[in-house]
């Protein structure tokens, strides 16, 4: 059974929910002191309970009151009306994040080591990147979680956070 984008968004939200949360209809609005976009963005998935333009207005007001930049976390199947409204307001595409999901039984053993904490075995640059989130945000991350760092010829090639979800 495959996961749709709404399913993946729900897993990501449970994993990194943000310290402060609100809802505009079914849209999830999150804010944290750290820098991660997942915990500092609106996931416009589902029915906002009002016209899309009015929902975007409410999200913008919420982030303004939190003194945070407004970000929307879009997925491939995000409603076209949401995309059109954000385009009309001249929102721009930021970083693209690949979210990979699999049933644990389907995973193959990997040669990429995983750690329960950012530690001294990780290259300095990645340790700074992964360890930069503030304590309140780290406490809001679903546990258990693991950090993975992939190296190619001894050089950092990528890093990520792995979280097991019961649902």
Order of alpha helices (4+ residues) and beta strands (2+ residues): alpha-beta-beta-beta-alpha-alpha-beta-alpha-alpha-beta-beta
